[in-house]
C-alpha cells in the first residue's frame, strides 16, 4: 500500500513529457479516516473536485493544444491521488499526440478511475470519475465567485490554538432548528509530507442547533499548523462538527488555492444533494 512518504512530494522529479499512466500515485483513504473515527461505512456523500490549469498535448500534426480540465472524484473511492503525481502525469501528455479532445478525455477518465479504485474491495461498485476538458474558446466562460454565506471573519476574536481543537466547537440547543451557511477565508493547513502551506476558503452549511460562530472560527483557525492533505482536513472538519454539534444536516466545502497548476476542492455532505458548481474563487 502506498504511503505519502513514498510519493514524489519534496523530491527532485524528472519531468516526463511522453504519456505515462504509471506516474499516478494513489494513497488509500482508509488510514486517515480511521484516525477520525470512520470505519468501513463512510458517513457522508460528496466528491473531490479538481481543476487542472496546465493541460496540453499534441494533435496528429504535432501542433500543441491547451485546455483546462475539471475532475470529479467520488469520496467513496478507495484512494486519493497525490497531487504532485497528478501534475507529473498530466505533464506526460505534453509531447504525446492524440486524435482529438475526446481521445484525451477518454484516456484521463480511464487512468484516473483505475488509480482511485486500485485495490478496491472485490465486488464493490466502481463509479467512473467525471472529466470535463475545456478548450480556449471556452476559457472566458469560466466564472470567478466567492463562496456564498455569512462571513465568520467579521468576528473580532482571540485565536490562540493552531492545531485542531474540536473542543472549541459548541452548539446552543434550540426549540426549532436553524439553517445557516457560514464561510471563512482563514482556513490554512500544511502539506502532510513537505509542510508547505495550503490556503483555502471554507463553507459550512447546516441545519440543527445553532453553532456558536466564534468557536467555529477559532476551530477553523486551529488548523493553521496542522499537516494533512486537503481531502483529509475537510473530512476531519466534517466529523468534528458532526460529532460535537450534532446537526441534523451538514455540508462542508473547501476551495484550496492552486499549487503546481492544480486546485483541489473537497465537498462532504451528510445527505444526498447535487455537488456545488466547480467555480473558482479570486484566490484560486
N, C-alpha and C positions, 0 to 999 in steps of 0.2 A: 504494500500500500504506500502511495506517495506521501511524503511529509513536506511541509513548506520549506524546511531547511535543504531539501534535495533539489529544489527548483533553481532557476537561474537568477532569482532575486539577489541583488547585491553582488553579483559575479560578473566578470567580464564575459561578454557574449559575442559569438561570431554571428554576424547577420547573414542569414541565408536568403538569397533572392530567387531561388527556384523552389517551386511548390514542395512543401514537406509537412504532412499532417502529423508526423511524429513529434514535432515541436510542441504540440499542445500538452500541458501538464495538469491533469485533473487531480484535485485534492478532495478526499471524502468529507462530506458534511458531518458525518456521524460523530466524530470525535469532539468537535467544538459544541455540537448540540447536546451531547451527554453532560458537558460542563454546566449547562444552564437548565438541566432537568428534563430534556427532551429524550424520550426513549425511542421506541420504534415508530410509534404513531406521531406524526407531526401535527401540532395543534393549531395550524394556520394554513392559509392558502396564500398564493402570490407568486411572484417571479422576480428574477434579477434582470433588469433592462439595461443593456449596454448600448453605447454609441461608439462606433469606430470612425474617427475623423481622418484616418490615414489609410485608405484602401486604394490600391492601384494594381493594374495588371496590363498585359499587352493584348491588343486584338490580333487577329491572324495575319495582319500585315506588319506587325511589330510596333504599332503605334500605341503609346501609353494611354490608358484610360484611368480616370479617377472617379471616386464615388464616396459617399457616406454610407454607413451601414448601421442598422438597428438590429440587435439580437435580443430575443426574449427567452430566458432560460427558466423553466418551471422550478419552483422552490422544492418540489418533491423529488427532483432529480438526485441521483446518488452523489454527485460531485459538483463542486465549483471548479472553474478554470482559473488557474493562477494568471494574473493579468499580464505579466511580462511574457509569459509563454504565448498568450494570445497575440500580443504585439509581434513577437518573433514569427509566429505562424502567419499572420497577415502580411508581414514583410516578405515572406517566401512567395507571395503572389507577384511580387514586383516585376520580375522578368519572365513570368510564365504566361504563355499565350492561352487565351480562352476564346471560344467561338463567339460568345455574346454574354450579356449580363446574366441571362438565365442560367448559363453554364456555371458562372461564378456563384450564384445563389445556391444552386444545387450542390456544388462542392462544399460550400460553407455549411449548409444545413446538415449534410451527411457527416462531415468531420466533427462538428460541434456536438451534434446529437450523440454520436458514438462516444465522445470524450466525457460528456456529463453523465452518461448512463453506464460507463465502464464499471464492471464488477457489480452490476445491479443484481438484486435477488432474483434467482430464476423464477420465471412466471410473472414478474412484475410488468405492469403496463408502462411501456416506454413511449412517452409522448415526444413528438418531434419539437425541436426548438423553432421559434419564429425568426425569420430572416427577411429584412427589407433592405434593398440596395437602392440608393437614390443617386441618380446621375446629376451632373452640373446644372442641367436645365430645371432641376427641382430644388436647388440649394436655397433660393430666395423664398421658398415656401416654408422653410424651417423656422418656426417662431421662437422667440425668447420670452419667457414669462416666469415670474416669481411664484413660489408656492402660495396658494390661497390660504387664508386663515388669520386668526388673531395672533399678532406677533408678541411672543413672550419676551423678546429682547428689550421691550419698552420698560420692563421692571427694573427698578433700582435696588439690587440685592447684593449681599456679600457672597462671594464664592471662595471657598477655602479647600474644597476637595477636588482632586484631579485624577482619581482613579474611581471606577464605577462604584457608586454609593446608593444602592437601591433603597436604603433606609430613609433617604430624603423624600421618597415618594409617599404621598398620603392623599386620601380622598375623604371628603366630608359627606356623611350619609344624607341623602335627600329623600323626601317623601315621593317626589317624582324624578325620574332620571332626567339628566340634562344631556344635550348633544352639543359637542363643541369641536371645532377644528383649530388646532394651535400649531404655530410654526416658530422655528428659530433658525437663525443663520450661524449659531455659535457651536455647532457640533464639530468637534475635531477629535480624531483618533490618530494612531500611528500604524504603519505597516507592521505586521506581525514579525517579519523577518528583518527588515532593514531599519526599522524605527523611524522612517521618513514620515512627515506629516501628511495626513489625509484630511481634507476640508470638506464640509458638507452643510447643506441646509436640510432640515427635517420637518416633516408634517405629521402631526398626531391627531387622528380623528377618533372620537369615542362617544359612546352613549352609556350612561350609568351615573353613579355618584360623582359629584364634581371633584375633579382632581385639583389639588392646591397648586396654583400656577408657579409660585415662587419656588416651591420644592421641585417641581418638574424641571424648571430651567436650571436650577442648581444641579439636578441629576444629570441633565444633558451635558452641562459643562464638565461634570466629573469624568467624562470620557477623555479629557484633554491629553492625558499621559498614558492612555490605555493602548496596548498593542494587540490589534486584532484586524482581520480583513473586514471590508465593508459589509459584506453579507452577514458575517458573524456579529458585528456590532448592532445591526438592525434587529437581528433575532434576539439578542440579549436585551435590547431596549423593549421590544415587544413582550418578552417573557417577564421582565421585571415589572412592567406596568400591569400586565395581565394578572400576575400572582399577588401583587401588593395592593393594587387599587380595585381589582375585581370588576372591571367594566362589563356591561352586557355585550357590547360590541367594541372592537378596537381595530384600528389600522395604523401602521407605521410605514412611512415612505421617506426615504432619504435620497438626495441627489448629491453625489460626490463630485468634486471638481476633477477634471480630466488629468491623467498622467500618462505619458507615452502615447498620446493620441487616442486614449480610451477614457470614457467615464462609465461608472457603474452606479445603478440606481435601484436598490432593492426595495421591494414593496411586500409587506406581510399584513394579512388581514384575518380576523377571526371568523369571518363569514364570507361565503362566495359573493364576489362582485367583479365588475369589469376592472381591468387594470387601468391605472392612470395613463393618459397620453404621455408618450416619451418626449416631453418638451423641456429643453434645457433652460437653466436659469442664467442670469447675466454672468455669474462667476464661472460658468462652465464653457 
